[in-house]
Amino acid sequence: MRLISNALIVLVAIEHLGFLILEMFLWEHPIGQRIFGLPPEISAASATLAANQGLYNGFLAAGLVWGIVSDSRSVKIFFLTCVLVAGIFGGLTAKTSILFVQALPALLALGVLVLSRKAR
């Protein structure tokens, strides 16, 4: 169960590294514009905000990696909860698909992490 939990956490971390790359480096690129459905003028006008958002996603990924490397349950719970809250907020305020892309993977990883403690 612990291996599954750590694997899910790594997947969430990789996902957030992907968000960092998309938001910080590909926001104004045709790939980023296609993924986010933005015309060039909107992506250009919002590039600084997107880069800031990408940086925060990088911090979430770093925290999850820290939790894995340090094997700290509390660090893992903290950062998964941060991802979950950010995903719920984004899903309710920006785009519903964020609930499935960001919040659901964090919820699954958090659930398995919590259950792995009870399975011992």
C-alpha positions in Angstrom: 0.0 0.0 0.0 2.9 2.3 0.8 4.4 1.7 -2.7 1.1 2.6 -4.3 0.8 5.7 -2.2 4.3 6.9 -3.1 3.7 6.1 -6.8 0.5 8.2 -6.8 2.3 11.1 -5.1 5.1 10.9 -7.7 2.5 11.1 -10.4 0.9 14.2 -8.8 4.4 15.7 -8.5 5.1 15.0 -12.2 1.8 16.4 -13.2 2.6 19.7 -11.4 6.1 19.8 -13.0 4.2 19.6 -16.3 2.0 22.5 -15.2 5.1 24.5 -14.4 6.5 23.9 -17.8 3.3 24.7 -19.6 2.6 27.9 -17.6 6.1 29.3 -17.3 7.6 28.3 -20.7 4.9 27.3 -23.1 2.1 29.7 -22.3 2.6 31.8 -25.4 3.7 28.9 -27.5 1.2 27.3 -29.9 1.2 24.1 -27.7 0.3 26.1 -24.6 -2.3 28.1 -26.5 -3.9 25.0 -27.8 -3.9 23.2 -24.4 -5.4 26.2 -22.6 -7.6 27.3 -25.5 -6.2 30.8 -25.6 -5.7 33.1 -28.6 -2.3 34.7 -28.9 -3.4 38.1 -27.7 -4.9 36.6 -24.5 -1.9 34.4 -23.8 0.5 37.3 -24.3 -1.5 39.5 -22.0 -1.6 36.9 -19.2 1.9 35.4 -19.6 3.2 37.0 -16.4 0.2 35.7 -14.3 0.6 32.3 -15.9 4.3 32.2 -15.0 3.5 33.1 -11.4 1.0 30.3 -11.3 3.5 27.9 -12.8 6.0 28.8 -10.1 3.5 27.9 -7.5 2.8 24.5 -9.2 6.6 24.0 -9.1 6.6 24.6 -5.3 3.8 22.0 -4.9 5.8 19.5 -6.9 8.9 20.2 -4.9 7.0 19.7 -1.6 5.6 16.4 -2.8 9.1 15.2 -3.8 10.4 16.4 -0.4 7.7 14.3 1.2 8.8 11.2 -0.8 12.5 11.7 -0.2 12.2 12.5 3.5 9.5 9.8 3.9 7.5 12.3 5.9 3.9 11.4 6.1 3.0 14.9 7.4 4.8 16.6 4.5 3.0 14.4 2.1 -0.4 15.1 3.7 0.3 18.8 3.8 1.2 19.1 0.1 -1.4 16.8 -1.2 -4.0 18.8 0.8 -2.6 22.0 -0.8 -3.0 20.4 -4.3 -6.5 19.2 -3.5 -7.6 22.7 -2.2 -6.0 24.4 -5.2 -7.7 21.9 -7.6 -11.1 22.4 -6.0 -10.8 26.2 -6.0 -9.6 26.2 -9.6 -12.4 23.8 -10.6 -15.1 26.0 -9.0 -13.7 29.3 -10.2 -11.8 28.8 -13.4 -12.6 25.5 -15.3 -14.5 22.5 -14.1 -12.0 20.1 -15.7 -9.4 21.2 -13.1 -11.4 19.1 -10.6 -10.6 16.0 -12.6 -7.1 16.9 -13.7 -5.7 18.3 -10.4 -8.1 17.6 -7.5 -9.0 14.0 -8.2 -5.4 12.7 -8.5 -4.5 14.5 -5.3 -7.6 13.1 -3.6 -6.8 9.5 -4.7 -3.2 9.9 -3.5 -4.3 11.3 -0.2 -6.9 8.6 0.3 -4.4 5.8 -0.4 -1.9 7.5 1.9 -4.4 7.7 4.7 -5.5 4.1 4.2 -1.9 2.9 4.1 -1.6 4.0 7.7 -4.6 2.0 8.8 -3.5 -1.1 6.9 -0.3 -1.4 9.1 
